[in-house]
Amino acid sequence: MKKKWMFSALSMLLAASLGLAGCGSGSQTQEASKPQESAQPGAEPAKPAQDTLIVGRGGDSAALDPAIVTDGESIKITQQVFDTLLDYKPGTTDVEPSLAESHEMSADGLTYTFKLRQGVKFHDGTDFNAEAVVYNFNRWLAGDKSQFYYFVSAFGTPEDRVIKEVKALDGYTVQFTLNKTQAPFLRNLAMPAFSIASPKALEEKGDNFQKEPVGTGAFIFKEWKPNDSITLEKNPNYWKQGYPKVGKVIVRSIPENSARFTALQAGELDLIEGVNPDDLAALEANKDLQKFVRPAFNVGYLGFNTKKPPFDNPKVRQALSHAVNKEALIKAFYAGLAEPAKNPMPPSLFGYNDAIQDYPYDLEKAKALLAEAGYPNGIQEELVFYAMPVARPYMPDGKKVAEALQAEFNKIGVKTKIESPEWAVYLDDAKKGEKDHIFMLGWTGDNGDADNFLYTLLAKQTIGSNNYSQWAHDEYSDLVAKAQGELDEAKRVELYKKAQEIFKQEAPWVPLVHSTPLLAGGANVKGYIPSPTGSESYEAVYFE
């Protein structure tokens, strides 16, 4: 039996009409930048409607080729410039059509056939078609984890690849043949990492493509001022009728949450990521501002490079786990807008093992474990401790959190030296795993599936991509790989619960928090729906 979904042209037209009805007619949107004629003779002409959205965020992008990045600050931009075959419905992780209008899956789950949207153009004027899709996937299939980190995390290494072949059946039909079933296959395809880029631009720009991206998305890349701003302009030929709603988007990098909030209050920004919990009262009291809440779908964690001493010893990792006071961190830095994390995935996901008992905050137990590990007097040689240099939803102030943890570790005789290199260097160092260091990171789920946490972040197959702790546990990796290919959800749940038991015992991380991210915008910002995945297109945003 084949499973199939299809969205007719009529339903898409109705959806577009409803979207326009919520914010005025299409002609009003197109004319928004033109002054309106005054209704009173001799009166001053009305000011043109606002047509530029200015967004403030915590850090700069690492690169703008979605296939080579894993950080949220890069994805925030690529999601404006590119489209994927499938997408998520606004505010959810439910899959819906995008560049692919429909699909069919074979009864054995090994063949997927996609009908593509016709008449779509890349920003360089070339056609989006089946050959463009094949080109992109063949590019990723030919690479390795040093090039396409996320492709390896989602679809396996060259030695154990999920996707066997991608071919064009005709100009607008693409067929995927898999080597093995993959339960989250459709959800994976919807992730921004698998956006479809212009083959012509990839060929002509080479390495410069990561600084000059070309997709089919709602906005066209115009300018990147490193550590300052990225400017995008409206795609006048976007395939979604009536979108985007604004003519320009400027995304500014402002590392401090408080500085971004001040700029928002001053009217210099329209929308900001990462509001300090301490600023919530001021936000709610300001009639010119509004609060947005991103659905909690993340984990912030303290990681160890398990390849390097002393972190290759599980007892050391367990000891440090006992030295973390999660409740105190939440009270001090999250104003209660977070819950302690005990597993490497949020409790909202299927397969979450609530029976797991966390390591209690117990400094004496931590000292005893260090002694068992061969460190009866603690670890006096300073350990490098990487503190996050940018604010993230799960880590509002990395340096202050690091200082608090440093003080706790000092109580058990573990000396640390805090370092905070720029974001791109920070991520590269963690990915390579050459430093014997503690580091802070986190993850916001990409696709609504437990696989995106338990396999993507911790399987031995993803070392060199998203497994920053370099943890290579055979039994754990076998369990999550088996769960990935299991189409029976009940069986997947049992596999994931067992995997979390192993994770807790081995302690390659200290899961810290699952946060409820706060965002803010001007009261005149409309149409903005925060995604649980941590980033969304600004195509539907407009000003009242």
N, C-alpha and C positions, 0 to 999 in steps of 0.2 A: 504494500500500500504506500502511496506517496502522500507526504504532508505538504500542504501548499498554502501560502497566503498571497493575496494580490490586492492592490489598491487601484481602483479604476481612475481614469482621468476625471470622471465626474466627481468622485469623492475628494480628490486633490483640489479641484476647483472650488468645491463647497468649503473645504478647510481654509483655503486662501481667502474666500469671501468672508467667512466668519472672523478670520484674523484681522481683515481690514475693517470690519464692522466695529471691532472693539477699539479702534483708534482713529476713526474717521475714514473718509473715502480715499481711494487710491490717488485721485487727482490732488487731494490735499497733501498727501505724503510726498508726492513728486514735486509739488509746488512749495514745500515747506520752507525752502531757503529764499523764496521771493517775498518782498514786502507786500502786505495786504493793503488794498485801497482803504482809505479812511471812510467811515460811514458819515462823517460830519464835514461839510464844506469848510475848508480852511484849517481843519485839524491836522496835527502832526501825523505822518504816516505811521502805521503800526510797525513795531520792530519785527524783523523776520524771525520765524520760529527757529529754535536752537537745532543745529544740524550736525554738531560734533560731540561725540561722547568721549569724555576724558576719564580714563580708569587708572586708579592707583593700585599698585601691587608691591610686594615685599622685596622682589629681586629681579634681576635681568634674566633673560633666556640664555640657555647654553648654546643653542643652535635652532634653526627654523626648518630643518628637514625632519618631519615627524617620525621617520623611520629610524633615525639614529639617536633619538633622545629618550630619556625616561623621566625627566623632571617636569613637575607641574608648571613651572614658569615658562618653559618652552611650549608645552602643549596648549597653554592659554592662548598663545598667538597662532600656532598652526591650526587650531580649531576654527579660527576665523577665515583662514586662507584656503583650507582644503575641505573636501567632502570624503566620506567613506561610502562603501557599497551599502551598508546598513547604518542606522543611527539609533539613538535612544530617544524615546518620547520625552519631551521636556519635563524635567523634575523627577525622572524615573530611570531605571535601567531596563525597561521593557523595549524590545527591539522593534523598529519600524523601518519601512523602506527609505532609501536615500538615492544614491546613484543607481542602485538596483531596484527596479519596480516590483519584482516578484521573484520567488524561488521555489524550487521543488527538491525534495530530498528522497533518495532511493530508500527502499524498504530496509536495506542492510546498513543504512547510515554512512555509506562510503562514497556516495556521489551526490553533489549539489549542483544544480543548474540554475543560473541566474539570468533573468531578462533585464537588460540595462535600459536606462532612460535615454531617449534619443533627443538630439538637438542641443546637447550640453557642450559648452566650449570651455577649454582651459583659458586662463587669463592671457596667454600669449596668442590666442586666436585659433589654436589647433583643436581638433575634434576629440572629445571624450568618446571612446568606443571600446569594444571588446579587446582590441589589440593593446590599448593603453593599459587595461587591467592586467592582461597577461604580462606586459612589459614590467610593470611594477612588482608583481609577485615573482617573476623570474629573477628580477634584480635581488630580491630578498632571499630567494631560495639559493642563489649562487653565492651569497655571502656567508659570514659566520658570526659568532657572538661578539667578535671585536668590532664588527661593522654595524650589525642590526640586532642590538641587544634585545629589543622587545619581541622581535619576530622569533628569536630563539626561545624566549620565555614562554611565548604563547603557542608556538607550533613545533618546538623541539629542535634538537641539534641535527646537523647533517647526517649523523649516524642513526638517529631515531626520529625521523621527520614525520609529522602528522600528514602534511600535504605531499602527495606523490606527484601530481601534475595539475597544471592550470592551462586550459586551452580554449581558444575561440571557436565556437561552433558556427557562428556567422558574425556579421558586423556588430550585433548587439546582444549576443548570447555567449555566456562564459560558463564553462563546466569545470568544477573542482573535483578531482579524484583523490581520495584519502588513502593512506596506508593503513590507517586504523581509525576506529570511531573516536570522536572527541565530543563529549557532552556539551562543553561551552563553545562549540565552533562558531555558531551564529553570533553569540555575544562577543566573541573575540574579534570577529570581522568588523563589528561596530566601533571598536576602540580607535581613537584618533591616530595611534601609531600606524594603522593600516590605511591611512588616507591615500588617495590616488593622485599622484603627481604627474605633471606634464612630461612625457617621454622626451620631447624635443628639448625642453629646458634642462632636464637631467643630463642629456647628451652634451648640450652646448655649454652649460655653466660648470659642469664638473664639480669640484669642491666648493665653488662659489654658490652652489644651489642652497647650501645650508644657511647662507646669509641673504639669498635672493630667491625665496620660495615662489613656486608657480603652481597653483591648484585650480579648482573649479569653484571655490567657496564664495561666500557672500561678500568678502572683502579682498581687495588686491593689495599686496605688500608694496609700500612706497619707500620707507626710510627706517633705518635702525641706527640710533645713536647709542652706542654701548653704555650700559649703566645709567642711562638717562631715559630714553623713550623709543617706542616703535610706533610708526604711523601707518595706518591702513586706510584705504579709500574704498568707497562703495563700488561693487561690481555691477555696472549698469546692465549686464547681460545675464544676471543670475537666473538660474532655472526656476527658482521659487518665485512666482509672480508676486509683486508687491514688496519684496524683501531685497536687501535690508532696509530698515526704516530710517537710518541715519546715513549721512553722506560721508562721514569720516569717523575713525576711531583712533585716539591717541592713548597708548598704554604707557604710563610713566612708572619708573622704578624708584620707590621711596622706601628704604629698608625699615625704618622705624614705624611701627603701628601708630604710635601717638602722633608722629609727624604727618602721616597720611590723614588721620582723623582731623587734625588741625587744618590741613589743606582743604578737606571736604567742607568743614565749617566755614572756611573763608570763601567758598565758592570756586576754588581752583580745580576741584575734581567733581565728577558727577557720580562716581561709583568707586567704592574701595573694598579691597579684600582685607581680611584680618583686622577686626576691631578688638582692641584690648577689652577684656571683660570689665576692667575698671572704668571704661568710658561708656558703658552701657546706659547708665543713668542719664548722663549728659545727652546721649543720642536720643533716648526716648523722650526727653524733655524739650527737644528742639523741634518745633513745628515745621521747620524748613527741611528736615531730614526724615529718613525712614530706615527702619531696620529690616534686614534680610537674614534668614537663618538657613544655612545649608544643612540638609539632612545629615545626621551623624553617620559616617560610613568610612571610618579611618582608624588607624592605629599609629600612635607615636611611640618610638622605642629607643632603647639604648642598646647598641650593637657592639659585639666584640669580634675582632679578627681572629677566628678560631684556628687559623693556620699557624699563628705566632704565639710563642710563650709570652706571658703566663696563661694566655686565654685559650690555649689548646687543652687546658685541664678543666674538665667540667666542674670540679669542686671550686675552683677560683670563680668561675662564672656564677655558680650557685651562691657563693659567699657574697659577691657584689649584688646579687638579686635580693639578698636579705638586708642589704644596707640602703635600700631605696624606700623612702617613705612616700608612697604615692598619694595618700590622702593629703599630706602636707603640701606636696607640689600642686595639687589641684586647688587647694585653698589659697595658696600664695600667688599662683600664676594664671589660674583659669577662672577664678571667682565662682567656683562651683559648676562651671559650664563644661564639665567633663566627668567621666567615670573611670575608676581604676581599670586598667587592662590586665587580664591574666593570660589571655591567649593571643596569638598573632593575627586574629581576625575579629571584626566586630560581632557582637552578639545577635545582630539583626540577620546575619547570614545563616542559611541552612547548613547543618553540620557542626554548628558551634557546640563545644563540649562544656556545658555549664557545671558538670561534676568535677572538673579540674579544681584542685586547691592551689591557691597562689602561695608564693613564698611570703611569709609574714615579715614585717619590718622587725628585725631582731639582730641587734649589733653583736650580742654575745654569740649567737649561732653563727654569724658571719665570721667572727674571729676563729671559732672552732673549726670551721670548714677550711679556712686559710691554713690553719695549723696542720690539718689532715693533708692538705695539698703540698706541704713542705715549706710553709711560710709562717712559722710560729710567731714571728715578730712583725708580721705584715710584709708589705712590699715597699721597701724604702727607695728603690730606684724609681725616679719619676716616670710614670706612664703618660704617654701622649693622649690627651682627651680632646677630640674634635667637637667644638660647639658650633651649632648651626649658625651661619652668618646671615641667614634670611629668616623672616617670620613665615611660618607655614600654619595651616589650619590646626594641625595637631601640636604645634610648637610655637606659641606666640612670641616667646623671647628666649631663644636658644642659649645665649650667653649667661643669662641669669639662672636659668634652670641648671646649666652646667656648673655654675658656681655653687648652687645649693647641693648638688650631688657630690661635688668635689669635697665640700665640708663634711658630708656624711662618710665618704670613703676615708677621709683623713682620720675619722674616729676609730676606724678599724685598722689603721696603720698602712693604708694604701695611699701613696703619694701620687698626685697627678699634676700634669702641666697642661693648662687649657690653651688650645690653639684654634683659630677660626679663619682659615684661608677663604679666599673668594669662592663663591658657590660652584663654579665650573671645576675648579681645582679640587674642592672638597669632594664632589661627586666622583671625579676621576680617580682620586686617591682611594676612596672607599671601594670603587669598582675593581681596581687593579689588585687590591689586597696585599700590597707590599709593605705597608706600615703596621707595626705591632701596636695598634691603638684601639682605644674606645671611641665610639662615634655616636652621634645622635642622628636619627633619621625617622622617617615615618612613611606612611602609604595611605593614599585615599583610593578606595576600590574603583576599578575601571569598568567593571561589567556586571556587577551584581551576582557573581559566582564565587564560591569559596576557593575555587582553583586559583583565582587571581591573587589571593593572599598566600595560601598554603603551598602551592606549587611554584608560582612566579617568584616568590621572595625567598624560599627556603629549600627547594629541591636541589640536589647536587648538580642536576643538569643545567641549572641557571647560574652557576658560579661564573663570573665574568660578565653577567648581565645585571640581574636584579638581586642576586643572592650576595649582598655586600658583606655578610658575616663569613663568607667562604666556607660555610658549614656543609660537610659532605657526609651525611648519615645514610647508609645504604637502606636500612629498613624503612626509615621515614620516606626516603625518596621513592622507593618501590610502592609504598602505600598511596602516595599522592599521585603518582603516575598511573597507577591502576584506577584510582578514582576518576581521573581525567577521562579515561576511556570508557567508563561504566555509564551506560544510559539509564540504568535503574537508580533513581534518586535515593531510595531507601538504602541501597547497598553503598552508594557514595557516602551517605551520612555516617555509616559505621566505619568506613575506611578513614574518613576525616577525623572522627573522634579518637581513633587509635593513634593517628598521626600527631594529634595535639598532646596526647599523653607523653609521647616520645620527646616532643619539643620541650615540654615543661621539665622533664627529667634532665635533658641535656643542656637547657638554658643557653642557646646561642645568642639570645637577646634577653633584655629585660623589657617586656611590654609595659609601657608607662600609662598611657591614657587612650580613651576614645573620646574625642572632643566634639562639641557642638559648635561649628564655626560660625562666627558672626560676621556679617557684611553690612555695609551701609551705603546709602545713596541719597541724592537730593530728592525732595518730595515730588518733584516733577518727572522723575524717571519712571517710565511705565514699560510693561512687557518683559521685564527681567525675571527669569525663573532660575534660581540656583540649582545646579545639578548635584546629585549625591556623589558624582565622580570627581568633583573638584574643579571642573571647568566646563564652560558651555559657550555656544556661539552667541554673539551679541546681535544677531540678525534681526530679532524681534523687538529690540529695545528702541523706544522712541521717547519723546518729551511731550508732556502735556502743556 
